[in-house]
Amino acid sequence: MRFLFLIAFLTASTVAARSIELAIELPEAGEISAERIDATYDCGSQAMMSVEYVNAGPVSLAVFAHEGEPVIASNVLSASGARYAAGPFIWWTKGPQASLYDLRNGEDAPPVLECTEQR
């Protein structure tokens, strides 16, 4: 089964959208439908951040832009909340709170962004 996602990123510095096409192969497991959830977070002085959550069977992604660059993070094991990893980044949500960590700053470093979901 193949899902095709078209994801647009808006950067703070421009109004233009950049699009990325992403195809994900999922194992055959009956009919799997994709769910897309758009969320907006207030990150204080860092302004607003849009995150698109894509859930399709065993695949869960968080898609957002950080410093103007697209990030597509996959859900990974978490003791609490939902944790997504992409390269050096960890996007971790617990209820309406979310934090972005950059592991290049060290495992115990504070988050580079602390955000609250706007409802």
Biotite code that builds the C-alpha atoms (Angstrom):
import biotite.structure as struc

atoms = struc.array([
    struc.Atom([0.000, 0.000, 0.000], chain_id="A", res_id=1, res_name="MET", atom_name="CA", element="C"),
    struc.Atom([1.415, 3.376, -0.908], chain_id="A", res_id=2, res_name="ARG", atom_name="CA", element="C"),
    struc.Atom([0.490, 6.742, 0.566], chain_id="A", res_id=3, res_name="PHE", atom_name="CA", element="C"),
    struc.Atom([1.548, 10.004, -1.029], chain_id="A", res_id=4, res_name="LEU", atom_name="CA", element="C"),
    struc.Atom([1.692, 13.102, 1.123], chain_id="A", res_id=5, res_name="PHE", atom_name="CA", element="C"),
    struc.Atom([2.158, 16.620, -0.210], chain_id="A", res_id=6, res_name="LEU", atom_name="CA", element="C"),
    struc.Atom([3.456, 18.821, 2.561], chain_id="A", res_id=7, res_name="ILE", atom_name="CA", element="C"),
    struc.Atom([3.776, 22.616, 2.386], chain_id="A", res_id=8, res_name="ALA", atom_name="CA", element="C"),
    struc.Atom([6.041, 24.604, 4.657], chain_id="A", res_id=9, res_name="PHE", atom_name="CA", element="C"),
    struc.Atom([5.671, 28.309, 5.310], chain_id="A", res_id=10, res_name="LEU", atom_name="CA", element="C"),
    struc.Atom([8.723, 30.106, 6.567], chain_id="A", res_id=11, res_name="THR", atom_name="CA", element="C"),
    struc.Atom([8.557, 33.149, 8.784], chain_id="A", res_id=12, res_name="ALA", atom_name="CA", element="C"),
    struc.Atom([10.653, 35.156, 6.353], chain_id="A", res_id=13, res_name="SER", atom_name="CA", element="C"),
    struc.Atom([8.545, 34.566, 3.248], chain_id="A", res_id=14, res_name="THR", atom_name="CA", element="C"),
    struc.Atom([4.943, 34.097, 2.277], chain_id="A", res_id=15, res_name="VAL", atom_name="CA", element="C"),
    struc.Atom([5.821, 31.545, -0.388], chain_id="A", res_id=16, res_name="ALA", atom_name="CA", element="C"),
    struc.Atom([5.219, 27.866, 0.356], chain_id="A", res_id=17, res_name="ALA", atom_name="CA", element="C"),
    struc.Atom([7.735, 25.156, -0.413], chain_id="A", res_id=18, res_name="ARG", atom_name="CA", element="C"),
    struc.Atom([6.351, 21.729, -1.201], chain_id="A", res_id=19, res_name="SER", atom_name="CA", element="C"),
    struc.Atom([7.892, 18.354, -0.624], chain_id="A", res_id=20, res_name="ILE", atom_name="CA", element="C"),
    struc.Atom([6.451, 15.143, -1.983], chain_id="A", res_id=21, res_name="GLU", atom_name="CA", element="C"),
    struc.Atom([6.850, 12.133, 0.289], chain_id="A", res_id=22, res_name="LEU", atom_name="CA", element="C"),
    struc.Atom([5.808, 8.568, -0.576], chain_id="A", res_id=23, res_name="ALA", atom_name="CA", element="C"),
    struc.Atom([5.623, 6.016, 2.242], chain_id="A", res_id=24, res_name="ILE", atom_name="CA", element="C"),
    struc.Atom([5.240, 2.301, 1.584], chain_id="A", res_id=25, res_name="GLU", atom_name="CA", element="C"),
    struc.Atom([3.081, 0.598, 4.220], chain_id="A", res_id=26, res_name="LEU", atom_name="CA", element="C"),
    struc.Atom([2.767, -3.150, 4.665], chain_id="A", res_id=27, res_name="PRO", atom_name="CA", element="C"),
    struc.Atom([-0.475, -4.696, 3.412], chain_id="A", res_id=28, res_name="GLU", atom_name="CA", element="C"),
    struc.Atom([-2.757, -4.873, 6.431], chain_id="A", res_id=29, res_name="ALA", atom_name="CA", element="C"),
    struc.Atom([-6.271, -4.473, 5.215], chain_id="A", res_id=30, res_name="GLY", atom_name="CA", element="C"),
    struc.Atom([-7.467, -1.002, 4.465], chain_id="A", res_id=31, res_name="GLU", atom_name="CA", element="C"),
    struc.Atom([-5.347, 1.670, 6.160], chain_id="A", res_id=32, res_name="ILE", atom_name="CA", element="C"),
    struc.Atom([-6.569, 5.232, 6.079], chain_id="A", res_id=33, res_name="SER", atom_name="CA", element="C"),
    struc.Atom([-4.453, 8.294, 6.662], chain_id="A", res_id=34, res_name="ALA", atom_name="CA", element="C"),
    struc.Atom([-5.423, 10.926, 9.212], chain_id="A", res_id=35, res_name="GLU", atom_name="CA", element="C"),
    struc.Atom([-3.964, 14.440, 9.053], chain_id="A", res_id=36, res_name="ARG", atom_name="CA", element="C"),
    struc.Atom([-4.150, 16.826, 11.997], chain_id="A", res_id=37, res_name="ILE", atom_name="CA", element="C"),
    struc.Atom([-2.989, 20.444, 11.819], chain_id="A", res_id=38, res_name="ASP", atom_name="CA", element="C"),
    struc.Atom([-1.886, 22.082, 15.067], chain_id="A", res_id=39, res_name="ALA", atom_name="CA", element="C"),
    struc.Atom([-0.558, 25.551, 15.838], chain_id="A", res_id=40, res_name="THR", atom_name="CA", element="C"),
    struc.Atom([1.770, 26.221, 18.760], chain_id="A", res_id=41, res_name="TYR", atom_name="CA", element="C"),
    struc.Atom([2.683, 29.478, 20.488], chain_id="A", res_id=42, res_name="ASP", atom_name="CA", element="C"),
    struc.Atom([6.411, 29.327, 21.163], chain_id="A", res_id=43, res_name="CYS", atom_name="CA", element="C"),
    struc.Atom([6.710, 32.678, 22.941], chain_id="A", res_id=44, res_name="GLY", atom_name="CA", element="C"),
    struc.Atom([9.399, 34.942, 21.556], chain_id="A", res_id=45, res_name="SER", atom_name="CA", element="C"),
    struc.Atom([10.068, 32.358, 18.816], chain_id="A", res_id=46, res_name="GLN", atom_name="CA", element="C"),
    struc.Atom([6.608, 33.163, 17.344], chain_id="A", res_id=47, res_name="ALA", atom_name="CA", element="C"),
    struc.Atom([4.068, 30.607, 16.154], chain_id="A", res_id=48, res_name="MET", atom_name="CA", element="C"),
    struc.Atom([4.832, 27.124, 14.845], chain_id="A", res_id=49, res_name="MET", atom_name="CA", element="C"),
    struc.Atom([2.599, 24.945, 12.656], chain_id="A", res_id=50, res_name="SER", atom_name="CA", element="C"),
    struc.Atom([2.843, 21.170, 12.932], chain_id="A", res_id=51, res_name="VAL", atom_name="CA", element="C"),
    struc.Atom([1.053, 18.651, 10.748], chain_id="A", res_id=52, res_name="GLU", atom_name="CA", element="C"),
    struc.Atom([0.571, 15.216, 12.289], chain_id="A", res_id=53, res_name="TYR", atom_name="CA", element="C"),
    struc.Atom([0.115, 12.369, 9.816], chain_id="A", res_id=54, res_name="VAL", atom_name="CA", element="C"),
    struc.Atom([-1.089, 9.003, 11.106], chain_id="A", res_id=55, res_name="ASN", atom_name="CA", element="C"),
    struc.Atom([-1.478, 6.015, 8.773], chain_id="A", res_id=56, res_name="ALA", atom_name="CA", element="C"),
    struc.Atom([-1.522, 2.583, 10.339], chain_id="A", res_id=57, res_name="GLY", atom_name="CA", element="C"),
    struc.Atom([1.852, 1.979, 11.997], chain_id="A", res_id=58, res_name="PRO", atom_name="CA", element="C"),
    struc.Atom([3.303, 5.249, 10.639], chain_id="A", res_id=59, res_name="VAL", atom_name="CA", element="C"),
    struc.Atom([3.004, 8.452, 12.703], chain_id="A", res_id=60, res_name="SER", atom_name="CA", element="C"),
    struc.Atom([4.802, 11.619, 11.621], chain_id="A", res_id=61, res_name="LEU", atom_name="CA", element="C"),
    struc.Atom([5.141, 15.195, 12.828], chain_id="A", res_id=62, res_name="ALA", atom_name="CA", element="C"),
    struc.Atom([5.961, 17.617, 10.014], chain_id="A", res_id=63, res_name="VAL", atom_name="CA", element="C"),
    struc.Atom([7.140, 21.167, 10.697], chain_id="A", res_id=64, res_name="PHE", atom_name="CA", element="C"),
    struc.Atom([9.760, 23.753, 9.803], chain_id="A", res_id=65, res_name="ALA", atom_name="CA", element="C"),
    struc.Atom([12.602, 24.761, 12.112], chain_id="A", res_id=66, res_name="HIS", atom_name="CA", element="C"),
    struc.Atom([14.727, 27.784, 11.214], chain_id="A", res_id=67, res_name="GLU", atom_name="CA", element="C"),
    struc.Atom([13.198, 27.713, 7.741], chain_id="A", res_id=68, res_name="GLY", atom_name="CA", element="C"),
    struc.Atom([14.107, 24.082, 7.031], chain_id="A", res_id=69, res_name="GLU", atom_name="CA", element="C"),
    struc.Atom([11.582, 21.231, 6.775], chain_id="A", res_id=70, res_name="PRO", atom_name="CA", element="C"),
    struc.Atom([11.624, 18.521, 9.447], chain_id="A", res_id=71, res_name="VAL", atom_name="CA", element="C"),
    struc.Atom([9.767, 15.214, 9.054], chain_id="A", res_id=72, res_name="ILE", atom_name="CA", element="C"),
    struc.Atom([9.937, 13.381, 12.380], chain_id="A", res_id=73, res_name="ALA", atom_name="CA", element="C"),
    struc.Atom([8.779, 9.839, 13.076], chain_id="A", res_id=74, res_name="SER", atom_name="CA", element="C"),
    struc.Atom([7.060, 8.735, 16.283], chain_id="A", res_id=75, res_name="ASN", atom_name="CA", element="C"),
    struc.Atom([9.415, 6.819, 18.594], chain_id="A", res_id=76, res_name="VAL", atom_name="CA", element="C"),
    struc.Atom([9.073, 5.098, 21.964], chain_id="A", res_id=77, res_name="LEU", atom_name="CA", element="C"),
    struc.Atom([8.154, 7.424, 24.832], chain_id="A", res_id=78, res_name="SER", atom_name="CA", element="C"),
    struc.Atom([7.421, 6.837, 28.506], chain_id="A", res_id=79, res_name="ALA", atom_name="CA", element="C"),
    struc.Atom([4.815, 9.620, 28.383], chain_id="A", res_id=80, res_name="SER", atom_name="CA", element="C"),
    struc.Atom([3.413, 11.896, 25.721], chain_id="A", res_id=81, res_name="GLY", atom_name="CA", element="C"),
    struc.Atom([4.216, 11.578, 22.030], chain_id="A", res_id=82, res_name="ALA", atom_name="CA", element="C"),
    struc.Atom([7.863, 11.749, 20.988], chain_id="A", res_id=83, res_name="ARG", atom_name="CA", element="C"),
    struc.Atom([9.033, 12.258, 17.399], chain_id="A", res_id=84, res_name="TYR", atom_name="CA", element="C"),
    struc.Atom([12.636, 12.050, 16.168], chain_id="A", res_id=85, res_name="ALA", atom_name="CA", element="C"),
    struc.Atom([14.323, 13.423, 13.028], chain_id="A", res_id=86, res_name="ALA", atom_name="CA", element="C"),
    struc.Atom([18.103, 13.651, 12.756], chain_id="A", res_id=87, res_name="GLY", atom_name="CA", element="C"),
    struc.Atom([19.270, 15.696, 15.753], chain_id="A", res_id=88, res_name="PRO", atom_name="CA", element="C"),
    struc.Atom([15.747, 16.870, 16.670], chain_id="A", res_id=89, res_name="PHE", atom_name="CA", element="C"),
    struc.Atom([13.233, 15.535, 19.179], chain_id="A", res_id=90, res_name="ILE", atom_name="CA", element="C"),
    struc.Atom([9.695, 16.982, 19.143], chain_id="A", res_id=91, res_name="TRP", atom_name="CA", element="C"),
    struc.Atom([7.966, 15.926, 22.348], chain_id="A", res_id=92, res_name="TRP", atom_name="CA", element="C"),
    struc.Atom([4.339, 16.668, 23.161], chain_id="A", res_id=93, res_name="THR", atom_name="CA", element="C"),
    struc.Atom([2.527, 16.087, 26.449], chain_id="A", res_id=94, res_name="LYS", atom_name="CA", element="C"),
    struc.Atom([-1.054, 17.358, 26.353], chain_id="A", res_id=95, res_name="GLY", atom_name="CA", element="C"),
    struc.Atom([-1.039, 20.933, 25.030], chain_id="A", res_id=96, res_name="PRO", atom_name="CA", element="C"),
    struc.Atom([2.679, 21.413, 25.868], chain_id="A", res_id=97, res_name="GLN", atom_name="CA", element="C"),
    struc.Atom([5.432, 20.698, 23.334], chain_id="A", res_id=98, res_name="ALA", atom_name="CA", element="C"),
    struc.Atom([9.210, 20.991, 23.347], chain_id="A", res_id=99, res_name="SER", atom_name="CA", element="C"),
    struc.Atom([11.800, 20.857, 20.576], chain_id="A", res_id=100, res_name="LEU", atom_name="CA", element="C"),
    struc.Atom([15.205, 19.501, 21.551], chain_id="A", res_id=101, res_name="TYR", atom_name="CA", element="C"),
    struc.Atom([18.389, 19.668, 19.498], chain_id="A", res_id=102, res_name="ASP", atom_name="CA", element="C"),
    struc.Atom([20.543, 16.714, 20.562], chain_id="A", res_id=103, res_name="LEU", atom_name="CA", element="C"),
    struc.Atom([23.652, 18.452, 19.193], chain_id="A", res_id=104, res_name="ARG", atom_name="CA", element="C"),
    struc.Atom([23.407, 20.597, 22.333], chain_id="A", res_id=105, res_name="ASN", atom_name="CA", element="C"),
    struc.Atom([23.773, 17.497, 24.539], chain_id="A", res_id=106, res_name="GLY", atom_name="CA", element="C"),
    struc.Atom([21.403, 14.871, 25.926], chain_id="A", res_id=107, res_name="GLU", atom_name="CA", element="C"),
    struc.Atom([20.589, 16.937, 29.039], chain_id="A", res_id=108, res_name="ASP", atom_name="CA", element="C"),
    struc.Atom([20.387, 20.340, 27.333], chain_id="A", res_id=109, res_name="ALA", atom_name="CA", element="C"),
    struc.Atom([17.178, 22.356, 27.735], chain_id="A", res_id=110, res_name="PRO", atom_name="CA", element="C"),
    struc.Atom([14.785, 22.510, 24.772], chain_id="A", res_id=111, res_name="PRO", atom_name="CA", element="C"),
    struc.Atom([15.465, 25.041, 22.026], chain_id="A", res_id=112, res_name="VAL", atom_name="CA", element="C"),
    struc.Atom([11.708, 25.745, 21.880], chain_id="A", res_id=113, res_name="LEU", atom_name="CA", element="C"),
    struc.Atom([8.954, 25.415, 24.468], chain_id="A", res_id=114, res_name="GLU", atom_name="CA", element="C"),
    struc.Atom([5.474, 25.766, 23.037], chain_id="A", res_id=115, res_name="CYS", atom_name="CA", element="C"),
    struc.Atom([1.794, 25.604, 23.934], chain_id="A", res_id=116, res_name="THR", atom_name="CA", element="C"),
    struc.Atom([-0.825, 24.369, 21.483], chain_id="A", res_id=117, res_name="GLU", atom_name="CA", element="C"),
    struc.Atom([-3.392, 26.972, 20.502], chain_id="A", res_id=118, res_name="GLN", atom_name="CA", element="C"),
    struc.Atom([-6.948, 25.628, 20.346], chain_id="A", res_id=119, res_name="ARG", atom_name="CA", element="C"),
])
